Amino acid sequence: MAITREKKEELVARYKEQVTKSPAIVFTRYQGATVAQVQALRTRLQEQGATYMVVKNTLLGIALKESGRGHPDELLTGANGVAFIGEDIGKSVTALKNWIREAKIMEISGALLESSVLNADQAESLSELPTKEQTLAKILGTINAPAGSLVRMINAPGASPARVLNAYVEKRTEAEAA
């Protein structure tokens, strides 16, 4: 049964909305997956801030072009499911990869990172990106490091005489005890 023009326009609009919100889009071959398995994947990805959709390639291609993201012809073939990845790329792609490894059904066929087309291996390597929390922790550590060094430098001159006095007091106490 053919899809009506209105339904196609609605799908293109949904795809465009997802494309504009997603810095990365991961393409999968979902052939062989049951509806229940795809639903389980959707649930797992939603927990990570990503959305998984089974797409019509032609309509997704139109949405990508209209969004200025290019048209990755090599990825828009066959039975495609697409993970629209949220702001935490590493965490979401890791969740997708782990689910695929557990289910042993799908495979990642490629990705679109902003407007760069990635092959399957490059797409899987997105899971090695640090999570948002890890990145924030590194930035915070980098910002705090100079402040910590400054505090140690300021405290160092005062700590040295305190150690000398403490050693002198201990020595006197030992001498008096003997």
N, C-alpha and C positions, 0 to 999 in steps of 0.2 A: 504494500500500500504506500503510495507516494505521500510525502509530507506537504502540507499546504504551505503556500507562500507566507502566510501569517506566522505559522509555526517556525519556519526557517528564519524569519526575521527575529522572532523571539529568541531562538537559539543563538543567532549571531550576537544579539544584544547581551545575552547571558555570558557567552564566551568572551566578548569584549570587556565586560565588567571584570571577569576573572583575570584576563590578560593584563589589564591596566593595574590591578592590585598585586600582581605576582612578579617579583624580580626574576624568578626562575620557573620554567615549565618543563616537567619531566614527562617524556613520552614512554608508554609501555605497550607491549603486545599482550593483550589480555585474553587472547584466544585460549579456550579450554577452561576458563574460570567460570564458576557458577555464580548466579546472582547473589547467593548468600556469601560467597567468598569476596566478591566485589564490595558488598555492603560491609563486611568485616574490615576490609582495607579502608574504606571511606571513614569508618568510625575511628580506626587507628590514626589516620592522617588528620582528621579533624581535631584530635587531641593535641596535635602538634601545630595547629594553625594552617593546615593545608587542606585543599579540596580535591577530590578525585572524581573525574567524570569520564564516561564513555562518550566519545565525540564523533561527530560527522566530520570527516577530514576536510571536505570542501568548505563547509561552513566555518570551521575553525581557521582555515586558511584565509577566508575573507575577514574574519575578526582580527587575525594577526596583521594583515595588510592595513586594515583601517586603523589599527592601534600603532602603526609605525614600527612593528617588531620584525618585519621581514616575513618571508614565506619559505620555510624550510621544506622544500619539495620532498627531500629524501626521508623526512620523518612523517609526512602526511600521506602514508600509504598503508594499506592493510587495516586490520582491526586495532584501532588505537584507543587506549585509555590514557588520560592525561592528568597528571598531578600538578595542580596549580599551587606552587610553594609560596608560603607566606614569608614574613621577614626573617625567620630563622631557618635559612637554607640547610645548614648542616644537620640540624636536628630532624627536620622533615624528611630529607633524603635518606638519612640513616634509618628512620622509621619505615620508609618505603622499602629500602634494601633488606632490612631485617624481616619484614613481612613476606617479601618475595622468597627469601632464603627459607623461611619456615614453611610456606605454602607450596613451594616448588612448582609454581604454575606459570607465572608471568616472567617477562624479562624486560629490562630497561633497554629501549632502543635508541635513546638520545635525549637531548635536552636543548632548551633555548634559555640562555642566561643573558638577560636583557635582550640584545639583538644578535648575540653570538650563538651560532649553531654548534652544539657539542655532540660528538659521537657517543656510543654507549659507554665506553671506558671512561671518557671524560665526565659523562653525566654521573656515573657511579662515584667518581672521585669527589663530587660535590659533598658527599657524606663526610669527607675528611675535613671539611671546613669547620672552624671552631663554632660552637653554639653562641648565641647572643650573650648568655651569661658569662661564658669563658672570655669572650672579647671584652666585655665590660670589666671583668676582673683584671685582665691584662692592662687595660687602660688605667684603671684605678691604681694598680700596682706601680705603673710607670709614673703616674702623677705623685704618688706618695713616697717613692724612693728618695727624691731629693730632699723632701721635708724630713724624712727619718735621718738622713745623713747629717743634715743641718743640726738637728736636735742632738745627735751623738757628738758632733764637733763642739757645740756649745757646752755640753755637760762634761766633756773630757777634761778640761783644765781643773774644774772643781772636783772631779772624781779622784784625780791623782793625789792632791794633798790629803784628801779624806782617807785614801788607802795608806799613805805614809803615817798619818796620825793613828789609824787603827792598828797598824803593825807596831808602832811605838807603845801604845797602850797595852797590847797583848804581851809585848816583851817585858814591860814593867810589871805586869800582873804575874807573869811567870817568875820573874826575879824575886818578887816579894813572897811568892808562895814557896820558893826554895830556901 
